[in-house]
Amino acid sequence: MLGDVAVAVNSKDPRYTHLVGKKLVHPFIPEREITVIIDDILVDMNFGSGAVKITPGHDPNDFECGVRNNLP
C-alpha cells in the first residue's frame, strides 16, 4: 500500500462515476493524495469491488495503467 498512487475504476460503472477525479487520503501517509482515475483496460467492473488500487512500481499491469494515465 505504501506505493499506491491511484484507484482505478471503469468508466461504465455507475457506482464510481461521481468519484472520478476526486482525491482520497492515503491510510498510512495522510499527506499523500490518491486520485480516482478511469482505466477501462485494467478494471473489470463485474469482478470484485470494481475498483483497483494502482501501484506502478509493483506490478506490470499497474505500470501500464500508470503510463496510460500519466501517474508518478
C-alpha positions in Angstrom: 0.0 0.0 0.0 2.9 2.4 0.5 3.4 2.7 -3.3 -0.2 3.2 -4.2 -0.8 6.4 -6.3 -4.3 6.0 -7.6 -7.5 3.9 -7.5 -8.9 3.0 -11.0 -12.5 2.4 -11.9 -14.3 1.5 -15.1 -16.0 4.5 -16.9 -19.2 2.4 -17.4 -19.6 1.6 -13.7 -22.3 3.9 -12.2 -21.1 3.1 -8.7 -18.0 5.2 -9.1 -18.6 7.8 -11.8 -19.2 10.6 -9.2 -15.8 9.9 -7.7 -13.6 10.2 -10.8 -11.1 12.9 -10.3 -11.6 13.1 -6.6 -8.7 12.8 -4.1 -8.6 10.1 -1.4 -6.4 10.2 1.7 -3.8 7.5 1.9 -4.4 5.4 5.0 -0.8 5.4 6.2 0.5 8.6 4.7 -2.2 11.2 5.2 -0.3 14.0 3.3 -0.3 11.8 0.2 -3.3 12.1 -2.1 -4.6 9.2 -4.1 -6.6 10.1 -7.2 -9.6 8.2 -8.5 -9.0 7.6 -12.3 -10.6 5.8 -15.1 -9.0 2.8 -16.7 -11.3 0.5 -18.7 -8.5 -1.7 -19.8 -7.4 -2.7 -16.3 -10.7 -2.6 -14.4 -13.4 -5.2 -14.9 -16.5 -3.7 -13.2 -18.0 -7.2 -12.7 -15.0 -8.6 -10.8 -14.6 -7.9 -7.1 -15.4 -4.4 -6.0 -14.8 -2.9 -9.4 -12.1 -0.5 -8.0 -8.4 -1.4 -8.2 -5.6 0.3 -6.3 -2.7 1.2 -8.6 1.0 0.7 -7.6 3.0 1.3 -10.8 6.3 0.3 -9.2 4.9 -3.1 -8.1 3.0 -4.7 -11.0 3.4 -4.7 -14.8 -0.4 -4.1 -15.3 -0.3 -1.2 -12.8 2.8 0.2 -14.6 1.0 0.2 -17.9 -2.0 1.9 -16.2 0.4 4.5 -14.9 1.8 5.1 -18.3 -1.7 5.5 -19.8 -2.8 7.8 -17.1 0.4 9.8 -16.5 0.8 8.6 -12.9 4.0 9.0 -10.9 
